[in-house]
Amino acid sequence: MTAERTAGGEPAVSVLGLRKTYRTFTLRQVVAVDHLDLTVPAGGVHAFLGPNGSGKTTTIRMLLGLVRPDAGTVHLFGTPVPSRLPEVIGRVGAIVENPKFVPGFSGRRNLRLLATAVGVPHTRVEAVLERVDLRERGQDQFQRYSLGMKQRLAIAATLLKDPDLLIFDEPTNGLDPAGIRDVRATMRGLADEGRTVLVSSHILAEVEHVADTVSVVARGRLVAQGTVADLLGAGGPADVRVGVADHDRAETLLRAHGWQVRRVGTALLVSGSPGGAQVNEVLARGGLYAHEVEVVRRDLEAAFLELTGAARAPGPPATTDAPAGGAR
Ligand SMILES: Nc1ncnc2c1ncn2[C@@H]1O[C@H](COP(=O)(O)OP(=O)(O)OP(=O)(O)O)[C@@H](O)[C@H]1O
């Protein structure tokens, strides 16, 4: 079963040259997605990261045939979308907006209604409730659920058709830490069953520990793609923190090698060096002995902010004079 979900070796999602512009009320044209290339390998959790307004939701809506691209191609498991969407949509489950559940009905009754609507037997409802750890609370009214439970019920609904690809747009938005942890664990479990989970987020920390691969978008364009380790490497070598008695002389020696040096508390932070051994060697040759040398691992958040430009004050969205497709 697990191998069947990824059979064929096709990526779960393959996007080439995708572009979408919207026209605002003032007739200004906003480039929401700009020549985006994206590959989501089959199997595992893939995080689709980017700051607010970077085009994640628009991209996801194009994957699902909900928004028509101005240009570019989308394939889901090798099938072109939207032209042949009906052939592949049965393999896809998605949460793009808050799903509509009847507040006064129980979680179980809500899922039974949906199961009937999509032609799935009610036995499947019990299986998906179990899958998201809600079986014991299945009889409780939806309106009494916590936000995290509501989100897990939404995930359960997407599982009714037993899809191979799950697409979740910001599923941890507004959840408390326990809710975030539960949703993350559910995503991990789904990937461990051989499914592909594509999850968007503007908060790296919410997905970095669960993601196998990552794509980062900024202003509608792909700025990085790979593993979390690749992303860390994208920002260049790590900094080195050294503790020495004579700061002034150490700074002079280190700067002479073209490295940047900053004072941080009682230590020096060296950027641009090949590593701790080289920094230590330069100091020792100059007759200085470090009582502390520590390679400061690059912070993933810093790499993300740097890649997306989110560390700077946010600018207006990109605009264009080209004809816009407009919202559908
Ligand atoms: N229907 C629309 N009409 C006009 N502009 C739109 C429309 N939908 C999105 N946009 C604009 O397109 C850009 C990308 O929006 P999108 O919602 O895809 O980004 P996002 O990365 O999902 O953001 P968020 O994390 O805030 O959900 C933004 O500038 C947004 O204001």
The ligand as an SDF file (V2000), in Angstrom:
LIG
                    3D

 31 33  0  0  0  0  0  0  0  0999 V2000
   -8.5230   37.5320   -5.2390 N   0  0  0  0  0  0  0  0  0  0  0  0
   -7.4950   38.3950   -5.1830 C   0  0  0  0  0  0  0  0  0  0  0  0
   -7.5890   39.6210   -5.7430 N   0  0  0  0  0  0  0  0  0  0  0  0
   -6.5570   40.4870   -5.7130 C   0  0  0  0  0  0  0  0  0  0  0  0
   -5.3580   40.2220   -5.1330 N   0  0  0  0  0  0  0  0  0  0  0  0
   -5.2040   39.0200   -4.5450 C   0  0  0  0  0  0  0  0  0  0  0  0
   -6.2600   38.0420   -4.5320 C   0  0  0  0  0  0  0  0  0  0  0  0
   -5.8150   36.9370   -3.8760 N   0  0  0  0  0  0  0  0  0  0  0  0
   -4.5410   37.1980   -3.4910 C   0  0  0  0  0  0  0  0  0  0  0  0
   -4.1740   38.4420   -3.8950 N   0  0  0  0  0  0  0  0  0  0  0  0
   -2.8500   39.0740   -3.6990 C   0  0  0  0  0  0  0  0  0  0  0  0
   -1.8830   38.1820   -4.2450 O   0  0  0  0  0  0  0  0  0  0  0  0
   -0.7220   38.1380   -3.4140 C   0  0  0  0  0  0  0  0  0  0  0  0
   -0.4720   36.7110   -2.9600 C   0  0  0  0  0  0  0  0  0  0  0  0
   -1.5370   36.3210   -2.0840 O   0  0  0  0  0  0  0  0  0  0  0  0
   -1.6450   34.8440   -1.4760 P   0  0  0  0  0  0  0  0  0  0  0  0
   -2.8890   34.8080   -0.6280 O   0  0  0  0  0  0  0  0  0  0  0  0
   -1.5430   33.8390   -2.5550 O   0  0  0  0  0  0  0  0  0  0  0  0
   -0.3370   34.7650   -0.5640 O   0  0  0  0  0  0  0  0  0  0  0  0
   -0.0110   33.8360    0.6800 P   0  0  0  0  0  0  0  0  0  0  0  0
    1.4410   33.5560    0.6040 O   0  0  0  0  0  0  0  0  0  0  0  0
   -0.9400   32.6730    0.7120 O   0  0  0  0  0  0  0  0  0  0  0  0
   -0.3050   34.7780    1.9030 O   0  0  0  0  0  0  0  0  0  0  0  0
   -0.8200   34.4080    3.3930 P   0  0  0  0  0  0  0  0  0  0  0  0
    0.3040   33.6860    4.0760 O   0  0  0  0  0  0  0  0  0  0  0  0
   -1.0990   35.7540    3.9600 O   0  0  0  0  0  0  0  0  0  0  0  0
   -2.0630   33.5810    3.2240 O   0  0  0  0  0  0  0  0  0  0  0  0
   -0.9870   39.1240   -2.2760 C   0  0  0  0  0  0  0  0  0  0  0  0
   -0.4200   40.3630   -2.6160 O   0  0  0  0  0  0  0  0  0  0  0  0
   -2.5080   39.2030   -2.2330 C   0  0  0  0  0  0  0  0  0  0  0  0
   -2.9180   40.4590   -1.7140 O   0  0  0  0  0  0  0  0  0  0  0  0
  1  2  1  0
  2  3  1  0
  2  7  2  0
  3  4  2  0
  4  5  1  0
  5  6  2  0
  6  7  1  0
  6 10  1  0
  7  8  1  0
  8  9  2  0
  9 10  1  0
 10 11  1  0
 11 12  1  0
 11 30  1  0
 12 13  1  0
 13 14  1  0
 13 28  1  0
 14 15  1  0
 15 16  1  0
 16 17  2  0
 16 18  1  0
 16 19  1  0
 19 20  1  0
 20 21  2  0
 20 22  1  0
 20 23  1  0
 23 24  1  0
 24 25  2  0
 24 26  1  0
 24 27  1  0
 28 29  1  0
 28 30  1  0
 30 31  1  0
M  END
$$$$
